[in-house]
Amino acid sequence: MTTVTPIIARSYARPTSTNTLQSTLAEHGAYAGGFIKNLALTLTGTTVVGIMGIGKSIAPDHTFFDRFSLVGIILGAITALFGAIGLYRGKKSAAAAADAAKPTQITITDPLPEQISDYLYKVSRDTHDKFKVSKDVVSGNAASTITNLRDNCCQLLTRWTDKQFGDVLRANEGRNEFLYENGNGTGSNITSTELKDRIAILIGYVVGSRTGTIAPALVTPPTAYPTGTDVPSTAILQGNLNLECIESGNSRWERLLPDEFTLLYSAARHYKINHMDHTDSITTDEVKVRIYPATTATTIDLTTTTTDLATGTAPAALKENVESVAKSRNYLRILQKGIEFVRQVEKKKKDGEKVSDSEQRDSDILRSALVAGLQLKVANLDDTLEQLRKIKDGDTNNPVAGLGTQEGLDIKTTKMDTYWARVEAAVRGNNASGITVRPTEPLKLPLFNLAGLITVL
């Protein structure tokens, strides 16, 4: 049996469909088709009964037309009955589906609601319509006039990632929506979708608004999860959102965050750790990437890799190299799409064009993922966008170990594509290698389907 190796953080591909639109049409089309069919049977049967009833009433007894009308009445009644039963079952099925879609109600117990209320009040003045937290938090404005805003955000984040919230989500993998009674403070409810969005925003603010070079830990990183050697050594970046933990499915916070945040954050962390602050991570002949659980980068030589692929069956180490290059390429392309989207949305707004609520929400969530994953220290929205520009485009003034190298993400992605093209050609040119390359199944995140992601089998 062929084993599929995940190339991006966790499994964000849709498991049951290769096309989101087709899946939606198939799902809802089945309900609509059944309703139309059963309604047609009911109406047809009723009509036949009516017509044949008239025929029987005017036909002489015991004649052909009398018997024909009687048979028609019976068949029409049966048809109408089948249709009515179908409509009833369909209604019950639709009601059951609607009931299943309702949020599961969970009660958050004291003293947590009171603590949430206290800190929520301190960070919710001048509230943002979408996130019910300060606009300074949403925009990443480190120069906030709200007293102790960052400290209070840390406290609120700690309580919104409390064990009660996490246990519910982790224990109900098949359901995404919950209604937390008192989860937004005493006497105030919050859904899991709203909770995830707010946690994402708080993470970006806490990391981006730090005064020192290292974001202070919110809680002690749990020893049950590998910590790797990510810098800085903090609970957010190393314990709770450690890249290795996310990729292996052991992240303590992954279920508490929107999928799009986790995916872009993972791409940003990979780039920061492996490529952003290194001038030689991708060259014409080599790619250097960290293969967990190793603490240093592994050099993957192009000539050796392509020669081994062309001359015989690939050993496990060779396949691991191919997978590592493909994963790194995927991450770079995901990061490109994320930065482009955030910059485009904010440019539209500055140019006076209308930005929808959903666009603004997506931009805020993805910007937060970029700030946290790239470990940026930002003053405000404009500063964030300028730093993202320098990382993506490159800049002659970029300090290494700060905003990357003079050679930006775009150039490094082009180099990686060139390198990968040689590796892919060698894979496809030798069926005996035991390695297969194919496009990644469409994700449920439309933006990243434009990245041309690759899966290695």
Protein Blocks (a to p, Z undefined) as FASTA:
>chain_A
ZZdddfbecjfbcfkbcbfklmmmmmmmmmmmmmmmmmmmmmmmmmmmmmmmmmmmmpcg
hiaklmmmmmmmmmmmmmmmmmmmmmmmmmmmmmmmmmmmpccddddddfklmmmmmmmm
mmmgoiafklopafklmnopakbcbehklmmmmmmmmmmmgfklmmmmmmmmmbcbdcde
hknoghiacdfklmmmmmmmmmmmmmmmpmblbdcdfbdcdfkbcebjadcddfklmmmm
gfklmmnopafklmmpcfklmmmmmmmmmmmmmmmmpcklpcfkbccddddfbfbdcddd
fklmmmmmmnmccdfklmmmmmmmmmmmmmmmmmmmmmmmmmmmmmmmmnopacdfklmm
mmmmmmmmmmmmnopacfblmlmmmmmmmmmnopaklcghilopfbdfklmmmmmmmmmm
mmmmmmmmomknopacddddddfblklmmnopacdZZ
